[in-house]
Each structure stands twice: as C-alpha cells, then as structure tokens.
Amino acid sequence: MVTGSRFLQRESGGHRSTASRRAGIGVFARVVSLVTRQRVTDPTSGFRMVDRLGIELFATDYPHDYPEVEAILLMHAHRLHSREIPVRMRPRTTGVSSISSAQPIYYMVKVLLAIFVSLFRARPEVKPREEPQALKLERGVS
C-alpha cells in the first residue's frame, strides 16, 4: 500500500489542519509507528493505493467506521508492505468534515480503542488468487 502523506515534507506547503486535529494525528502516528515498527507520519490520510493483494485483503476484511488508521494495521497484520510518499493537500472547497468540532475526543478514543481491539482480533487468511490462464498466456507464461 502506498499512502500519500501530508506531513512527510513540511516545506511542501499546502493545507494545515487545526492544532487539535494535528495533535490527534500525531498521537495516531506514534501509536501506529510503534505497532508497525516503521515511521508513519499521516495515518489518517485517505490518499491510498494498493495492489491486487491489497484489494483482495480489503475486499475480505476492511475496517468500517474510520478505516484509515486501521487499514495500516491490517496491512501490517497480514505482513504486507506499506510506505508513504509526500503529497500536497489543498484546503477543502466544499463539504464538511465527518468529525465536527465537538467530536475530536470521541473520535480519538474510538480510534484508539479500535487499534487496541485490532491487535488481538482473529483475521481471515487472504491468499492471492491464481492469475487467469488468459493473462498468463498474454504475458508469455505457461
């Protein structure tokens, strides 16, 4: 999985969220970094790209409420690779955040609880599907 991080390169400019939101993202980043033993700077980013195995995993077992943080842990639990690349995010021009100004503490507790539960829950095994014979022939593999 490749995640676009808004915080990987500070000098890139772009949108800055509120101080409370940045503090929450920082807490999640530290927790996820500790669990995965790899530096994670933007665990709440929705800018994600996965390969076929990642799609199969997420089709089988994907977090529901606030999936961004848990998806990183899910990839880690299945021993799939994840990394971040820098992206620039512009300020929102339409719509509103799903997290209102009255909800940050509730959101933070809920996500931290979800992280804790995800560390101990059983996960379905996801195996890559066999590539269709037509694609093998197209690539010259028999």
C-alpha positions in Angstrom: 0.0 0.0 0.0 1.2 3.5 -0.8 -0.2 6.3 1.3 0.1 10.0 0.4 1.3 11.8 3.5 0.6 15.5 4.1 3.3 15.6 6.7 6.3 13.8 5.2 7.7 17.0 3.7 6.9 20.1 5.8 8.4 22.5 3.3 5.9 21.4 0.6 3.3 23.9 1.8 -0.4 23.1 1.3 -3.1 22.8 3.8 -2.6 22.9 7.5 -5.3 21.5 9.7 -6.3 22.8 13.2 -3.9 22.3 16.1 -6.2 19.8 17.8 -6.5 17.7 14.6 -2.7 17.8 14.2 -2.3 16.7 17.8 -4.7 13.7 17.3 -3.0 12.7 14.0 0.4 12.9 15.9 -0.9 10.5 18.6 -2.2 8.1 16.0 1.1 8.3 14.1 3.1 7.5 17.2 0.9 4.5 18.1 0.8 3.1 14.6 4.6 3.6 14.2 5.1 1.7 17.4 2.9 -1.2 16.4 4.3 -1.5 12.8 7.9 -0.6 13.8 8.0 1.7 10.8 7.7 5.5 10.7 4.1 6.6 9.8 3.5 10.3 9.5 -0.1 10.5 8.3 -2.2 7.6 9.4 -5.4 9.5 8.7 -4.7 10.1 5.1 -7.3 8.8 2.6 -4.8 9.0 -0.3 -4.2 5.3 -0.7 -3.2 2.9 -3.5 -2.9 -0.9 -3.1 -2.0 -3.7 -5.5 -4.1 -6.8 -6.3 -3.3 -8.5 -3.0 -4.2 -5.3 -1.0 -7.5 -5.1 -2.9 -8.3 -8.8 -2.1 -7.4 -8.2 1.5 -9.6 -5.1 1.8 -12.5 -6.8 -0.1 -12.4 -9.6 2.6 -11.6 -7.6 5.7 -11.9 -3.8 5.7 -12.5 -1.5 8.7 -15.8 0.3 8.7 -16.0 3.5 10.8 -12.7 5.3 10.4 -10.7 2.9 8.2 -7.6 5.0 7.5 -5.7 4.1 10.7 -6.9 0.6 10.9 -6.0 -0.2 7.3 -2.3 0.4 8.0 -2.5 -2.1 10.9 -4.4 -4.5 8.7 -1.7 -4.4 6.1 0.9 -4.9 8.9 -1.0 -7.9 10.4 -1.0 -9.6 7.0 2.7 -8.9 6.5 2.1 -6.7 3.5 4.3 -3.7 2.8 3.2 -0.1 3.3 5.0 3.1 2.7 4.3 6.8 2.5 5.1 9.3 -0.2 4.7 13.1 0.1 1.6 14.8 -1.3 0.3 18.3 -1.1 -3.3 18.8 0.1 -5.2 21.9 -0.7 -7.8 23.4 1.7 -11.4 22.0 1.4 -13.6 24.0 -1.0 -16.9 22.1 -0.4 -18.4 19.8 2.1 -17.7 19.4 5.8 -15.5 17.0 7.8 -17.1 13.9 9.2 -15.6 15.0 12.5 -17.2 18.1 13.9 -15.6 20.4 16.4 -17.5 18.7 19.2 -16.3 15.2 18.4 -12.5 15.1 18.4 -12.1 13.4 21.8 -14.8 10.9 21.0 -13.1 10.1 17.6 -9.7 9.8 19.3 -11.0 7.4 21.9 -12.9 5.4 19.4 -9.9 5.0 17.0 -7.5 4.2 19.9 -9.9 1.5 21.1 -10.3 0.2 17.5 -6.5 0.0 17.3 -6.3 -1.9 20.5 -9.0 -4.4 19.5 -7.5 -4.9 16.1 -4.2 -6.0 17.7 -6.0 -9.0 19.2 -8.7 -10.0 16.8 -8.6 -13.0 14.5 -8.1 -12.2 10.9 -9.3 -14.1 7.9 -6.5 -15.6 5.8 -6.2 -13.9 2.5 -4.4 -15.7 -0.3 -3.7 -14.3 -3.7 -6.0 -15.7 -6.4 -4.4 -17.6 -9.2 -3.9 -15.4 -12.2 -6.3 -16.3 -15.0 -4.8 -18.5 -17.7 -5.6 -15.9 -20.4 -3.4 -13.3 -18.6 -0.6 -15.8 -18.2 -0.6 -16.6 -21.9 -0.7 -12.9 -22.7 2.4 -12.3 -20.6 4.1 -15.4 -22.2 3.9 -17.5 -19.0 2.5 -21.0 -19.3 
